[in-house]
Amino acid sequence: MTNPAPSSNPFVRKIEGFVSLTDEERTALAEASASPRMVKAGTMLVEEGQSPRGVHLILEGMAYRYKLRANGRRQITAYLVPGDLGCPSSDDLGHSAVFRSGGSGPSGVRG
């Protein structure tokens, strides 16, 4: 069996780094991450103490998750790069997530 050409979709590429996907699975993942919402750098995706309303998939640019310290400074707890899911979990509810664009214009987030 030959390997399919690498996908241009960062989510599909990330998943394929762990498991082999059928053409149907690749198509389903690509469709699930189609039509991203474009957001500007500095956009707050979820604020500390808020209940997340969904999962964010980073397709371009990057985001970071942080926690505010008692002294008011941010402690970055995770960086999210293209293909990463910003999955809400019980551990994330005490964190904020901010989108940082990799370029000068808006970049894509699916969520």
N, C-alpha and C positions, 0 to 999 in steps of 0.2 A: 504494500500500500504506500502511495506517495504522500508526502506531507503537503497539506494545502498551503497556498500562499499566505503569508502573515496578514492578519486583519489590520485595517487602518483604525479600528475601534480600540481604544486603550483598555476598555473593560474586557472585551473578548481576548485581547492579547494577554492580559493578566490572568484570566481563568485558564487559558491554554498553557500557561507556564506551570500549571499544576496537574491538569488532566487533558487527555485528548478529547476533542469535541467532534460530534458528527456535524455535517452540513446543516442539519435541521437545528441543532443546538446553537451553532454559531449564528444562524439567522435569527433565532428567537432572542438571543442575548443582544444582538445588534438592534433588533426592533424595539426591545425593552428600553434601550438607552438612546433611542432616536428622539429628535425634537427637544434638544436641551433648552433649558432656560438660561439666557445669557445674563450674567451678573457682573457688576463692576467691582473692581478691587476695593476691599474694605467692607463689603457687604456682610452683615452679620447673618449667618445661616441659622444659628440657634444660640440663644443667650442663656447664660448660667441660670439655673432655676426654672427655666421653661421646659415644658414637656415637648419633645420633638414631634413634629407632625408627619414625619416620614423619614426616608433614607435619602441622603444626598450622594450621588455618584459624580465624582470629579472626572470630567472629560478633557478639560484644558486648564492650564494654570495650576494653582495649588491652593490649599487651604491649610489652616492649622487649628488645632484644638488647644485651648488653654484654660487654666484655672486662675482666678484672682487670688493672690496671696493676701494675708492680713495687712501687709504694708502697702497694698494697692498696686503692686507690680504683677505682671503676668508671668505665669510659669507655663511654657509651652509643653504640652504633654504628648502631642502627636502632630506629624505633618501628613497631609493627605495630598497625593500626587495623582495624575491622570490614571484612571482605572480603579482607584480606591473608592470604597464605600464608606461614607460617614454614618455608620450604623449606630442608632441610639441604643443604649443598653443602660442598665441600672448604674453602671460606673460612669456613664457619660452625663447623667442628669446634673451633676455638679460642675459641668464644664461649659464653656462657650466655644463656638466654632466660627471663624472668620475666613472669608474667601480672599485670597490674594491672587491677582491676575499675573500671568507670566508676561504679558505684553502691555501695550498702551491702551488697548480697548477692552471691552467686555469679553469674558470667556465663558465656556459652557459648563453648566452644572445641571444634572438631571435629578429632579427631586420635587 
